[in-house]
Amino acid sequence: MRITTGMMSNRYIRNLNKSSNQLNYLYERVYTGRKFFKGSEDPVSAIKAYKLRREYRTTEIYDSNIRDVESFLTEAETNLMQISDNLENVYTSHIKGITGTVGPEEREIIAKELDNLQSSILASLNAKFEDKYVFGGTSNQLPFTLEDGELYFKGYNVNTGEDKDGNVVDFDKLANESINVDLGLGMTFDGDKLNKDTVFDMSMSGLKYMGFGETGGISNNLYTLIGNIKDELRSPNFSIENIKPYIDRFEQQKKQVLVNVTDIGAKANYLDFLKSRNEGMQDNLNEKLVDVEMADPAEAIMDFKMQEYYYNSALAMGNKLLQNSFIDFMK
């Protein structure tokens, strides 16, 4: 078979194009640092990279959830601290100093202070974070309302647990409602029941913090107790014996607010742990992704330089090969 100049030229050009494409591919590896660009180039590594990236996206969701819960807890803690400070200041400055020698004018001044305190507490209890009520539990309705001087939580009287139609609610359930968030603890179920140890409960029921129901005919709710004390101060038949049970119950219940502030602090510390844990997982996944997807820089540069050398050599060979003419073959 006679080998013509055209055949030699065509084969040379095809091989030169392959070499050029390989050179461009190796250049892209150096420029991007990647081992491969399509799954077909390395199916095993591509599958590993897909799984790692899916896990990393999951940690990003956890990270976003942690930040949201952290902001929510900060807002709850701020409002609860305001309530606690108000209760403590008014108690130590006014209520604790009430004696039988306090006159009507002084009692009215204290009562007005309590009016302001109630308004401040109610505003804090109905605080919102973004589009959610901080102390509203699982629902998104206004948590606390005043009707005829009585405080209601989600439509139920905080003392009797009844609504306007006489329906009674289980306040224990309302006070301990749960809003469970998956923060990377491996949320699991025992049958149809959620495993509480694998989720984070971010619910903040104002009913739990302020108290509910009655004990011995005296309210356990701080807002109501303030109203009771205020009424006794303004009563024409004021006496220490009548007001003392409300003050004692008030002092007892206000300590629970501080306990709950401490509980929020503990949750915040736990969030810090989860945040550090999640960041550690992200760092670990990044390292694995680098091992799977990214090429060794020195190796990639060496491969490129060798291919560049082959390509330049091919160009030099082509100059010698294609200079032969038809007349040269006829000789």
Disulfide bonds with the S-S distance in Angstrom:
none
